[in-house]
Amino acid sequence: MYIISACLLGENCKYKGGNNFCAWVEEFAKSHSFLAVCPEVQAGMPTPRPPAEISGERVINSKGEDVTEGFVRGAKECWELAQQAARSRKEPVEGAILKANSPSCGKDRVYDGTFSGTLTDGDGYFVRLLKKENIDVITEKENKVNGEL
């Protein structure tokens, strides 16, 4: 089973209220077991919501509010949901396809907290948790899962 960012599958959960639909991810999902998640929505954040970026070890939204707790909670809850789904399907969590640059789902590069579009090295909070659990993570920009596609 794979964990996939819901926005990549067309769910309107993006902070602006839209989605980040990605055709290759949709094609992949048609032939693989998956669970679609959005850590921010899972944490109870509204859609739309102010954009948020990682600044140091905190997540700050564009209004200057510290929303780190929601990002941490959403990551934990999505991981718990994924584990439950994998157990009920009697499948391992094979990997994750997540939204690049997101403060939840970004891998290796995230926005730097200045709201200027500048990227910096780092992982979103959900990716940090998945890496600790030894789950392979890619973003929609990588276009390849375990050698497939």
Summary of the structure (lengths in Angstrom):
residues: 149
radius of gyration: 14.4
end to end distance: 16.5
largest distance: 44.0
contacts: 477
relative contact order: 0.20
helix: 31%
strand: 22%
